[in-house]
Amino acid sequence: DIDKAVEAAQTAFDIESPWHKLDPLSFFLST
């Protein structure tokens, strides 16, 4: 489920401080 994937990604971004500055959605679009 895409929603769960996004939620999981946001959780990971919250944990990873270096990535916290980046927007999760932008990261997905660039991947």
Distance bins in CASP14 RR format, pairs under 12 A and 6 or more apart:
PFRMAT RR
TARGET T0000
AUTHOR 0000-0000-0000
RMODE 2
METHOD distances of the structure
MODEL  1
1 7 0 0 0 0 1 0 0 0 0 0 0
1 8 0 0 0 0 0 1 0 0 0 0 0
2 8 0 0 0 0 0 1 0 0 0 0 0
2 9 0 0 0 0 0 1 0 0 0 0 0
2 25 0 0 0 0 0 1 0 0 0 0 0
2 28 0 0 0 0 1 0 0 0 0 0 0
3 9 0 0 0 0 0 1 0 0 0 0 0
3 10 0 0 0 0 0 1 0 0 0 0 0
4 10 0 0 0 0 0 1 0 0 0 0 0
4 11 0 0 0 0 0 1 0 0 0 0 0
5 11 0 0 0 0 0 1 0 0 0 0 0
5 12 0 0 0 0 0 1 0 0 0 0 0
5 24 0 0 0 0 0 1 0 0 0 0 0
5 25 0 0 0 0 0 1 0 0 0 0 0
5 28 0 0 0 0 1 0 0 0 0 0 0
5 31 0 0 0 0 0 1 0 0 0 0 0
6 12 0 0 0 0 0 1 0 0 0 0 0
6 13 0 0 0 0 0 1 0 0 0 0 0
6 23 0 0 0 0 0 1 0 0 0 0 0
6 24 1 0 0 1 0 0 0 0 0 0 0
6 25 0 0 0 0 1 0 0 0 0 0 0
6 27 0 0 0 0 0 1 0 0 0 0 0
6 28 1 0 0 1 0 0 0 0 0 0 0
7 13 0 0 0 0 0 1 0 0 0 0 0
7 14 0 0 0 0 0 1 0 0 0 0 0
7 24 0 0 0 0 1 0 0 0 0 0 0
8 14 0 0 0 0 0 1 0 0 0 0 0
8 15 0 0 0 0 0 1 0 0 0 0 0
8 24 0 0 0 0 0 1 0 0 0 0 0
8 28 0 0 0 0 0 1 0 0 0 0 0
9 15 0 0 0 0 0 1 0 0 0 0 0
9 16 0 0 0 0 0 1 0 0 0 0 0
9 19 0 0 0 0 1 0 0 0 0 0 0
9 22 0 0 0 0 0 1 0 0 0 0 0
9 23 0 0 0 0 0 1 0 0 0 0 0
9 24 1 0 1 0 0 0 0 0 0 0 0
9 25 0 0 0 0 1 0 0 0 0 0 0
9 26 0 0 0 0 0 1 0 0 0 0 0
9 27 1 0 0 1 0 0 0 0 0 0 0
9 28 1 0 0 1 0 0 0 0 0 0 0
9 31 0 0 0 0 0 1 0 0 0 0 0
10 16 0 0 0 0 0 1 0 0 0 0 0
10 19 0 0 0 0 0 1 0 0 0 0 0
10 20 0 0 0 0 0 1 0 0 0 0 0
10 22 0 0 0 0 0 1 0 0 0 0 0
10 23 0 0 0 0 0 1 0 0 0 0 0
10 24 1 0 1 0 0 0 0 0 0 0 0
10 25 0 0 0 0 1 0 0 0 0 0 0
10 27 0 0 0 0 0 1 0 0 0 0 0
10 28 0 0 0 0 0 1 0 0 0 0 0
11 19 0 0 0 0 0 1 0 0 0 0 0
11 20 0 0 0 0 0 1 0 0 0 0 0
11 24 0 0 0 0 1 0 0 0 0 0 0
12 18 0 0 0 0 0 1 0 0 0 0 0
12 19 1 0 0 1 0 0 0 0 0 0 0
12 20 0 0 0 0 0 1 0 0 0 0 0
12 22 0 0 0 0 0 1 0 0 0 0 0
12 24 0 0 0 0 1 0 0 0 0 0 0
12 27 0 0 0 0 0 1 0 0 0 0 0
12 28 0 0 0 0 0 1 0 0 0 0 0
13 19 1 0 1 0 0 0 0 0 0 0 0
13 20 1 0 0 1 0 0 0 0 0 0 0
13 21 0 0 0 0 1 0 0 0 0 0 0
13 22 1 0 0 1 0 0 0 0 0 0 0
13 23 0 0 0 0 1 0 0 0 0 0 0
13 24 1 0 1 0 0 0 0 0 0 0 0
13 25 0 0 0 0 0 1 0 0 0 0 0
13 26 0 0 0 0 0 1 0 0 0 0 0
13 27 1 0 0 1 0 0 0 0 0 0 0
13 28 0 0 0 0 0 1 0 0 0 0 0
14 20 1 0 0 1 0 0 0 0 0 0 0
14 21 0 0 0 0 0 1 0 0 0 0 0
14 22 0 0 0 0 0 1 0 0 0 0 0
14 24 0 0 0 0 1 0 0 0 0 0 0
16 22 0 0 0 0 1 0 0 0 0 0 0
16 24 0 0 0 0 0 1 0 0 0 0 0
16 27 0 0 0 0 0 1 0 0 0 0 0
18 27 0 0 0 0 0 1 0 0 0 0 0
19 26 0 0 0 0 0 1 0 0 0 0 0
19 27 1 0 0 1 0 0 0 0 0 0 0
19 28 0 0 0 0 0 1 0 0 0 0 0
20 27 0 0 0 0 0 1 0 0 0 0 0
21 27 0 0 0 0 0 1 0 0 0 0 0
22 28 0 0 0 0 0 1 0 0 0 0 0
22 29 0 0 0 0 0 1 0 0 0 0 0
22 30 0 0 0 0 1 0 0 0 0 0 0
22 31 0 0 0 0 0 1 0 0 0 0 0
23 29 0 0 0 0 1 0 0 0 0 0 0
23 30 0 0 0 0 0 1 0 0 0 0 0
24 30 0 0 0 0 0 1 0 0 0 0 0
24 31 0 0 0 0 0 1 0 0 0 0 0
25 31 0 0 0 0 0 1 0 0 0 0 0
END
